[in-house]
Structure formats: structure tokens, C-alpha cells
Amino acid sequence: MKPVVTDIDIDVPDRDKVLALFKHTVASNHSGGKNRQHNTGVYFHNVPVDPMTGRCSIDYKEAEDMGYFKIDVLNVSIYKDVRDEAHMDQLLARDPIWELLAEEEFCDMLFHMRGHHSICEQMKPSDLEQVAAVLAMIRPAKRHLIGKSWTEVMANVWTTPTDGSYAFKRSHAFSYALAVVLHMNILTEQLMG
């Protein structure tokens, strides 16, 4: 039986504060012949621990094959500007000013959009689905879609590449697109006072 493969990311405003609340073991990355700390991965259940480092003694990929369940806890600083759940709901319910994505200065302030103004300017995303597609087109496997019609983009952006090149998963793209919309509305709220 093939093991279940998961890829769970939890975005938080302050990773260290959150992890201090829970018993956890930091994941390991054994690439390049070195045993390094995984950038974001942790285990919230018992895993083999290296007594010298305190990290999981098994590389995170091998650990996944063995059935261990890594969760990536990510610092996403935009959440520090969200006052509470009601504020977040209000920000997400509001349509952002989509035209701001064509403004380089504004685009470069945004979570995951910094440095990709030219794609936004060319594609002119005007809804959540199109922002998700732009986030996918930033990755190598879907760059060829930049400049195509939205009809062509939407027909091809979520297909799995056959050449092994890196593509963004649809679920990740939509999650990050929501964060972009949230950030757009936070910045607009701050700029308008």
C-alpha cells in the first residue's frame, strides 16, 4: 500500500510563538550529504530524534515514506495587521482594487507578488482565480502561459507538467491568492487611513 502523501502548510504571524505552545520535533533535511534543519517542517508526534541535534534523525522525505507526518509552519507577517477573525472576514469579503496590481510600487509590497509586477501588468488579473493563475505562472512549468488569453491559461494552468518542471499546486495557488487579496486590502486600508 502506497503511503499517504501530505503537504500541509500552516501560516502564522509568528512561528516561534506558535511552536512554543506545542511539543514538537524539528524536521531534518539531509540533502547534499549534510544533516540540516528543515526550514519550516515540524512533527507534532513521536519521531526518531538525533540526540546531538534534537531534530528528527530521518530526512523529511524518507520520514514521509515511512508514514511520519510533517507540517510546515510558516511565518506570514501580513497576519500581524489582522486585528481579529471578524477583521479578516471583512478584508476577505471586500473586492480589492484589482488595478493596483498593475502598479509596480504596490505590487512589490505584496506577499508573493514582489518582483512579478511585469506579469501582473501583462495579465491584468481581476479576480481570485486569475491571481491564483498568476501565482502558478510565476513557477517554471507554467511560464509559457504568460501573455496568453485567460481562456487558454485557465484551460492549462492546473494540468500536471510531464517534464518534471516545478509547478504550483492549485490548492497552494488559491491559498496564496487569498493571502494576496487579504494583503491588498490591508495595504489599501492602511493607505486610506
Backbone as JSON, one array per atom type, in Angstrom:
{
  "sequence": "MKPVVTDIDIDVPDRDKVLALFKHTVASNHSGGKNRQHNTGVYFHNVPVDPMTGRCSIDYKEAEDMGYFKIDVLNVSIYKDVRDEAHMDQLLARDPIWELLAEEEFCDMLFHMRGHHSICEQMKPSDLEQVAAVLAMIRPAKRHLIGKSWTEVMANVWTTPTDGSYAFKRSHAFSYALAVVLHMNILTEQLMG",
  "N": [[0.84, -1.17, 0.0], [0.59, 2.15, -0.89], [2.06, 4.92, 0.81], [0.28, 7.65, 2.35], [0.57, 10.81, 0.97], [1.26, 13.97, 2.09], [0.95, 17.51, 2.18], [1.06, 19.93, 4.07], [0.69, 23.22, 4.97], [0.85, 25.65, 7.45], [0.03, 28.87, 8.01], [1.23, 31.48, 9.98], [1.39, 34.42, 12.11], [3.65, 34.65, 13.78], [5.92, 32.35, 13.96], [7.68, 31.26, 15.95], [6.4, 31.9, 18.38], [4.04, 30.4, 18.16], [5.02, 27.75, 17.91], [6.16, 27.48, 20.41], [4.07, 26.83, 22.0], [3.47, 24.16, 21.67], [4.49, 20.75, 21.97], [7.03, 19.58, 19.94], [9.0, 18.25, 17.2], [11.69, 19.23, 15.28], [11.96, 18.95, 11.77], [14.3, 17.23, 9.58], [16.65, 17.86, 6.95], [18.44, 16.12, 4.76], [19.93, 16.73, 2.5], [22.56, 17.05, 0.08], [24.5, 15.67, 1.48], [24.62, 16.58, 4.04], [23.29, 17.01, 7.32], [20.79, 18.97, 7.87], [18.7, 21.43, 9.45], [15.28, 21.4, 8.65], [13.68, 23.98, 6.84], [11.06, 24.83, 7.6], [9.55, 22.69, 8.5], [7.96, 20.59, 10.94], [7.28, 18.02, 13.38], [4.49, 16.89, 15.12], [4.15, 14.66, 16.53], [5.52, 11.59, 17.88], [8.73, 10.96, 16.68], [11.77, 9.47, 15.42], [14.6, 10.76, 17.09], [17.55, 12.65, 16.76], [20.0, 12.57, 19.11], [22.05, 14.42, 19.35], [21.39, 16.73, 17.88], [18.72, 17.19, 18.38], [16.83, 17.19, 16.47], [14.64, 15.53, 14.1], [15.84, 12.35, 13.25], [15.73, 11.31, 10.76], [15.67, 12.0, 7.3], [13.34, 14.32, 5.94], [11.91, 13.52, 3.62], [12.3, 10.74, 3.48], [11.19, 10.13, 5.94], [8.53, 10.77, 5.46], [7.9, 8.75, 3.61], [7.95, 6.66, 5.36], [5.71, 7.03, 6.8], [5.55, 9.11, 8.62], [4.37, 12.35, 9.59], [4.82, 15.39, 8.49], [4.46, 18.85, 9.17], [4.43, 22.03, 7.79], [5.17, 25.0, 9.28], [4.7, 28.26, 8.78], [6.05, 31.55, 8.74], [4.09, 34.29, 8.19], [4.0, 37.41, 7.75], [2.02, 39.27, 7.14], [-0.25, 38.71, 8.58], [-0.01, 39.9, 11.03], [-1.18, 42.35, 10.92], [-3.85, 41.9, 11.0], [-6.57, 42.33, 12.94], [-8.49, 40.68, 14.24], [-10.64, 37.76, 13.93], [-13.07, 38.64, 12.79], [-12.24, 40.97, 11.51], [-10.52, 39.87, 9.61], [-12.39, 38.38, 8.09], [-13.91, 40.5, 7.08], [-11.99, 41.85, 5.53], [-11.42, 39.87, 3.6], [-13.87, 39.59, 2.37], [-14.17, 41.81, 0.88], [-13.86, 43.15, -2.36], [-10.76, 43.67, -3.8], [-8.94, 46.53, -5.07], [-8.33, 45.84, -8.09], [-6.82, 46.92, -10.16], [-4.6, 47.98, -8.96], [-2.66, 46.04, -8.98], [-1.3, 46.41, -11.3], [0.37, 48.45, -10.75], [3.64, 49.03, -10.13], [5.02, 49.75, -7.71], [3.08, 49.21, -5.73], [2.51, 46.49, -6.24], [4.99, 45.34, -5.66], [5.01, 45.46, -2.93], [3.47, 43.43, -2.08], [2.71, 40.26, -0.65], [4.12, 37.4, -1.95], [4.01, 38.48, -4.53], [5.95, 40.27, -5.04], [8.41, 41.51, -7.17], [7.22, 40.48, -9.42], [5.76, 42.15, -10.96], [5.69, 42.72, -13.71], [4.41, 40.53, -14.87], [1.88, 40.71, -13.7], [1.11, 43.19, -14.74], [1.0, 42.6, -17.45], [-0.86, 40.46, -17.57], [-3.08, 41.36, -16.13], [-4.76, 40.5, -13.79], [-8.05, 40.03, -12.46], [-9.62, 38.85, -10.61], [-9.96, 36.43, -7.94], [-9.37, 33.81, -8.88], [-7.84, 34.35, -11.17], [-5.64, 35.65, -10.0], [-4.6, 33.48, -8.58], [-3.86, 31.91, -10.77], [-1.87, 33.55, -11.89], [0.03, 33.38, -9.84], [0.69, 30.71, -10.2], [1.81, 30.83, -12.74], [4.16, 32.12, -12.27], [5.89, 30.17, -11.56], [8.26, 27.81, -12.97], [7.13, 25.73, -14.68], [4.82, 26.73, -15.77], [5.31, 29.14, -16.97], [5.24, 29.53, -19.7], [2.66, 30.25, -20.26], [2.29, 32.9, -19.82], [1.06, 35.9, -21.06], [-0.76, 34.72, -22.72], [-4.26, 34.23, -23.6], [-6.85, 34.56, -21.1], [-8.64, 32.45, -21.27], [-7.15, 30.39, -22.5], [-5.11, 30.18, -20.58], [-6.54, 29.34, -18.27], [-7.42, 26.87, -19.14], [-5.13, 25.38, -19.1], [-3.43, 25.87, -16.91], [-3.62, 24.35, -14.53], [-2.92, 21.79, -15.15], [-0.89, 18.89, -14.77], [2.58, 19.04, -15.11], [4.49, 17.25, -17.54], [7.17, 17.07, -17.86], [8.55, 17.17, -15.52], [9.14, 19.65, -14.48], [8.92, 22.36, -12.09], [5.81, 23.07, -10.69], [3.11, 24.98, -9.37], [0.84, 23.8, -7.01], [-2.69, 23.64, -7.38], [-4.27, 24.01, -5.05], [-2.43, 25.26, -3.32], [-1.89, 27.58, -4.79], [-4.39, 28.89, -4.77], [-4.7, 29.3, -2.02], [-2.56, 31.02, -1.49], [-3.31, 33.07, -3.19], [-5.58, 34.03, -1.89], [-4.31, 35.07, 0.34], [-2.89, 37.12, -0.92], [-5.0, 38.77, -1.77], [-6.03, 39.44, 0.75], [-3.8, 40.83, 1.74], [-3.64, 42.92, -0.13], [-5.99, 44.31, 0.53], [-5.46, 44.96, 3.19], [-3.26, 46.7, 2.88], [-4.46, 48.71, 1.33], [-6.39, 49.6, 3.12], [-4.71, 50.63, 5.11], [-3.37, 52.63, 3.67], [-5.43, 54.35, 3.08], [-6.14, 55.2, 5.49]],
  "CA": [[0.0, 0.0, 0.0], [1.36, 3.39, -1.01], [1.78, 5.82, 1.93], [-0.43, 8.89, 2.06], [1.49, 11.93, 0.84], [0.6, 15.2, 2.5], [1.74, 18.74, 2.09], [0.25, 20.87, 4.83], [1.34, 24.44, 5.42], [0.05, 26.48, 8.34], [0.57, 30.22, 8.02], [1.04, 32.15, 11.26], [2.13, 35.69, 12.15], [4.93, 34.48, 14.47], [6.17, 30.91, 14.06], [8.29, 30.91, 17.23], [5.38, 31.97, 19.43], [3.13, 29.27, 17.98], [5.7, 26.49, 18.23], [6.42, 27.43, 21.86], [2.86, 26.32, 22.65], [3.27, 22.74, 21.39], [5.64, 19.85, 21.91], [7.27, 19.26, 18.53], [10.36, 17.92, 16.8], [12.02, 19.87, 14.01], [12.3, 18.02, 10.69], [15.66, 17.31, 9.05], [16.86, 17.81, 5.51], [19.76, 15.5, 4.59], [20.42, 16.93, 1.14], [23.96, 17.45, -0.07], [25.36, 14.95, 2.42], [24.63, 17.24, 5.34], [22.06, 16.92, 8.09], [20.4, 20.33, 8.21], [17.34, 21.66, 9.93], [14.32, 21.77, 7.62], [13.36, 25.4, 7.01], [9.76, 25.11, 8.23], [8.84, 21.47, 8.88], [7.98, 20.05, 12.29], [6.41, 16.88, 13.67], [3.79, 17.05, 16.39], [4.02, 13.31, 17.09], [6.84, 10.98, 18.14], [9.57, 10.55, 15.55], [13.14, 9.23, 15.9], [15.29, 12.02, 17.33], [19.01, 12.64, 16.87], [20.28, 13.13, 20.43], [23.02, 15.52, 19.25], [20.78, 17.94, 17.32], [17.34, 17.33, 18.84], [15.96, 17.14, 15.3], [14.32, 14.2, 13.61], [17.07, 11.73, 12.74], [15.44, 10.82, 9.41], [15.36, 13.03, 6.32], [11.89, 14.52, 5.87], [11.32, 12.73, 2.52], [12.3, 9.35, 3.93], [10.23, 10.05, 7.05], [7.2, 10.73, 4.85], [7.73, 7.4, 3.06], [7.77, 5.75, 6.5], [4.42, 7.32, 7.41], [5.57, 10.26, 9.53], [3.53, 13.42, 9.08], [5.44, 16.71, 8.69], [3.65, 20.04, 8.91], [5.24, 23.24, 7.63], [4.64, 26.17, 9.98], [5.33, 29.35, 8.04], [5.85, 32.94, 9.14], [3.47, 35.15, 7.19], [3.92, 38.64, 8.54], [0.82, 40.08, 6.87], [-1.29, 38.43, 9.58], [0.16, 40.77, 12.21], [-2.05, 43.51, 10.73], [-5.24, 41.47, 11.11], [-6.92, 42.54, 14.35], [-9.22, 39.53, 14.77], [-11.3, 36.97, 12.89], [-14.07, 39.47, 12.11], [-11.49, 41.86, 10.62], [-10.07, 39.06, 8.47], [-13.56, 38.11, 7.25], [-14.25, 41.76, 6.41], [-10.98, 42.09, 4.5], [-11.54, 38.87, 2.53], [-15.15, 39.76, 1.68], [-14.07, 43.01, 0.05], [-13.12, 43.05, -3.62], [-9.67, 44.65, -3.8], [-8.81, 47.37, -6.27], [-7.5, 44.95, -8.91], [-5.94, 47.72, -11.0], [-3.37, 48.25, -8.22], [-1.66, 45.02, -9.33], [-0.52, 46.92, -12.44], [1.27, 49.48, -10.22], [4.85, 48.34, -9.68], [5.3, 50.03, -6.3], [2.1, 48.48, -4.93], [2.72, 45.05, -6.47], [6.21, 44.93, -4.98], [4.77, 45.4, -1.48], [2.56, 42.32, -1.81], [3.07, 38.89, -0.35], [4.29, 36.51, -3.11], [3.95, 39.15, -5.83], [7.14, 41.13, -5.16], [9.29, 41.14, -8.28], [6.46, 39.89, -10.53], [4.89, 43.2, -11.47], [5.54, 42.66, -15.18], [3.39, 39.5, -15.17], [0.58, 41.29, -13.33], [0.81, 44.26, -15.69], [0.65, 41.99, -18.73], [-2.04, 39.6, -17.48], [-4.16, 42.14, -15.53], [-5.72, 39.67, -13.07], [-9.16, 40.82, -11.94], [-10.38, 38.09, -9.62], [-9.15, 35.5, -7.14], [-8.91, 32.71, -9.73], [-6.78, 34.85, -12.03], [-4.46, 35.85, -9.16], [-4.06, 32.13, -8.36], [-3.2, 31.5, -12.02], [-0.63, 34.33, -11.99], [0.98, 32.75, -8.91], [1.15, 29.47, -10.84], [2.63, 31.18, -13.9], [5.47, 32.56, -11.78], [6.71, 28.96, -11.47], [8.82, 27.45, -14.29], [6.33, 24.85, -15.53], [3.67, 27.44, -16.37], [5.74, 30.44, -17.51], [4.87, 29.63, -21.12], [1.29, 30.76, -20.37], [2.28, 34.36, -19.66], [0.71, 36.59, -22.3], [-1.85, 34.01, -23.41], [-5.59, 34.66, -23.18], [-7.28, 33.92, -19.86], [-9.28, 31.18, -21.63], [-6.07, 29.41, -22.67], [-4.45, 30.0, -19.29], [-7.38, 28.53, -17.37], [-7.52, 25.51, -19.67], [-3.85, 24.67, -18.99], [-2.59, 26.21, -15.77], [-3.66, 23.37, -13.43], [-2.5, 20.46, -15.61], [0.4, 18.45, -14.21], [3.62, 19.02, -16.15], [5.03, 15.91, -17.82], [8.63, 17.13, -17.96], [9.15, 17.22, -14.19], [9.42, 21.02, -14.03], [8.18, 22.74, -10.9], [4.53, 23.76, -10.85], [2.4, 25.26, -8.13], [-0.41, 23.06, -6.88], [-3.88, 24.51, -7.41], [-4.66, 24.34, -3.68], [-1.48, 26.25, -2.81], [-2.07, 28.83, -5.52], [-5.58, 29.57, -4.27], [-4.44, 29.75, -0.65], [-1.71, 32.2, -1.57], [-4.1, 34.13, -3.82], [-6.38, 34.62, -0.81], [-3.39, 35.9, 1.14], [-2.61, 38.32, -1.72], [-6.2, 39.61, -1.67], [-6.01, 39.94, 2.11], [-2.73, 41.82, 1.85], [-4.06, 44.08, -0.92], [-6.98, 45.05, 1.29], [-4.77, 45.53, 4.37], [-2.48, 47.86, 2.43], [-5.41, 49.76, 0.92], [-6.97, 50.12, 4.37], [-3.67, 51.43, 5.76], [-3.08, 53.82, 2.85], [-6.59, 55.26, 3.1], [-6.24, 55.66, 6.87]],
  "C": [[0.89, 1.25, 0.0], [1.03, 4.31, 0.17], [1.05, 7.08, 1.46], [0.59, 10.03, 2.03], [0.71, 13.2, 1.19], [1.54, 16.37, 2.3], [0.9, 19.82, 2.77], [1.12, 22.02, 5.3], [0.36, 25.16, 6.34], [0.75, 27.83, 8.42], [0.23, 30.89, 9.35], [1.81, 33.47, 11.27], [3.49, 35.57, 12.81], [5.14, 33.0, 14.78], [6.71, 30.51, 15.42], [7.28, 30.91, 18.37], [4.43, 30.77, 19.34], [3.81, 27.97, 18.39], [6.02, 26.36, 19.72], [5.23, 26.85, 22.62], [2.71, 24.81, 22.56], [4.58, 21.96, 21.45], [5.81, 19.45, 20.44], [8.74, 18.88, 18.35], [10.58, 18.53, 15.43], [12.44, 18.8, 13.0], [13.74, 18.26, 10.22], [15.65, 17.22, 7.54], [18.29, 17.31, 5.31], [20.32, 15.69, 3.19], [21.88, 17.37, 1.14], [24.9, 16.8, 0.92], [25.45, 15.57, 3.8], [23.27, 17.08, 6.01], [21.72, 18.33, 8.58], [18.99, 20.35, 8.78], [16.47, 22.0, 8.74], [13.89, 23.2, 7.88], [12.08, 25.64, 7.81], [9.08, 23.89, 8.84], [9.04, 21.04, 10.32], [7.05, 18.84, 12.36], [5.78, 17.13, 15.03], [3.49, 15.69, 17.02], [5.43, 12.74, 17.26], [7.5, 10.53, 16.85], [10.95, 10.23, 16.14], [13.91, 10.55, 15.98], [16.8, 11.8, 17.43], [19.36, 13.3, 18.2], [21.26, 14.31, 20.4], [22.35, 16.83, 18.8], [19.38, 18.23, 17.89], [16.34, 17.33, 17.71], [15.62, 15.69, 14.97], [15.57, 13.61, 12.97], [16.92, 11.23, 11.31], [15.14, 12.01, 8.5], [13.85, 13.11, 6.13], [11.23, 13.72, 4.74], [11.23, 11.25, 2.9], [11.27, 9.15, 5.05], [8.8, 9.99, 6.51], [6.91, 9.35, 4.28], [7.47, 6.37, 4.16], [6.46, 6.03, 7.25], [4.41, 8.44, 8.43], [4.96, 11.47, 8.82], [4.12, 14.78, 9.44], [4.43, 17.8, 8.36], [4.61, 21.22, 8.81], [4.53, 24.4, 8.3], [5.41, 27.37, 9.46], [5.02, 30.71, 8.65], [5.24, 33.7, 7.97], [3.12, 36.45, 7.9], [2.68, 39.48, 8.27], [-0.25, 39.87, 7.93], [-1.16, 39.29, 10.83], [-0.74, 41.99, 12.12], [-3.54, 43.16, 10.74], [-5.61, 41.5, 12.59], [-7.58, 41.32, 14.98], [-9.91, 38.82, 13.62], [-12.32, 37.79, 12.1], [-13.39, 40.42, 11.11], [-11.01, 41.09, 9.39], [-11.24, 38.76, 7.53], [-13.96, 39.33, 6.44], [-13.27, 42.04, 5.27], [-11.12, 41.13, 3.32], [-12.84, 39.01, 1.74], [-15.13, 40.93, 0.7], [-13.3, 42.71, -1.23], [-12.0, 44.09, -3.58], [-9.73, 45.51, -5.07], [-7.8, 46.65, -7.18], [-6.47, 45.72, -9.74], [-4.61, 48.04, -10.28], [-2.27, 47.23, -8.52], [-0.79, 45.47, -10.5], [0.46, 48.01, -12.01], [2.47, 48.8, -9.58], [5.12, 48.53, -8.18], [4.36, 49.25, -5.38], [2.34, 46.97, -5.03], [3.93, 44.54, -5.7], [6.09, 44.93, -3.45], [4.02, 44.12, -1.09], [3.26, 40.99, -1.57], [3.05, 38.06, -1.63], [4.25, 37.19, -4.48], [5.17, 40.03, -6.07], [8.03, 40.6, -6.3], [8.55, 40.57, -9.49], [5.46, 40.88, -11.12], [4.65, 43.06, -12.97], [4.49, 41.63, -15.59], [2.01, 40.05, -14.86], [0.16, 42.37, -14.32], [0.36, 43.67, -17.03], [-0.66, 41.22, -18.65], [-3.27, 40.32, -16.91], [-5.19, 41.25, -14.81], [-6.8, 40.53, -12.42], [-10.09, 40.01, -11.05], [-9.45, 37.08, -8.94], [-8.57, 34.37, -8.0], [-7.76, 33.15, -10.63], [-5.51, 35.15, -11.23], [-3.8, 34.5, -8.88], [-3.3, 31.66, -9.61], [-1.89, 32.26, -12.22], [0.43, 33.73, -11.06], [1.51, 31.45, -9.49], [2.09, 29.78, -12.0], [4.01, 31.71, -13.51], [6.43, 31.38, -11.74], [7.11, 28.48, -12.87], [7.88, 26.66, -15.21], [5.21, 25.58, -16.26], [4.03, 28.81, -16.94], [5.32, 30.63, -18.97], [3.45, 30.19, -21.32], [1.2, 32.27, -20.24], [2.04, 35.01, -21.02], [-0.39, 35.92, -23.09], [-3.19, 34.56, -22.92], [-5.96, 33.94, -21.88], [-7.97, 32.59, -20.14], [-8.22, 30.09, -21.77], [-5.36, 29.13, -21.35], [-5.26, 29.06, -18.41], [-7.54, 27.09, -17.86], [-6.26, 24.7, -19.4], [-3.09, 24.86, -17.69], [-2.56, 25.14, -14.68], [-3.31, 21.96, -13.9], [-1.12, 20.14, -15.05], [1.44, 18.41, -15.32], [4.18, 17.6, -16.32], [6.55, 15.89, -17.85], [9.32, 17.23, -16.61], [9.45, 18.61, -13.68], [8.47, 21.41, -12.89], [6.93, 23.52, -11.24], [3.9, 23.95, -9.49], [1.13, 24.44, -8.12], [-1.56, 24.05, -6.82], [-4.27, 24.94, -6.0], [-3.73, 25.39, -3.08], [-1.69, 27.6, -3.49], [-3.29, 29.6, -5.01], [-5.39, 30.07, -2.85], [-3.6, 31.01, -0.67], [-2.44, 33.36, -2.23], [-5.0, 34.81, -2.79], [-5.52, 35.52, 0.06], [-3.04, 37.19, 0.4], [-3.79, 39.29, -1.62], [-6.27, 40.24, -0.27], [-5.0, 41.08, 2.25], [-3.07, 43.08, 1.05], [-5.02, 44.95, -0.11], [-6.42, 45.65, 2.58], [-4.03, 46.79, 3.96], [-3.39, 49.01, 2.02], [-6.02, 50.41, 2.15], [-5.95, 51.03, 5.09], [-3.39, 52.72, 4.99], [-4.21, 54.85, 2.91], [-6.89, 55.74, 4.51], [-7.47, 55.23, 7.53]]
}
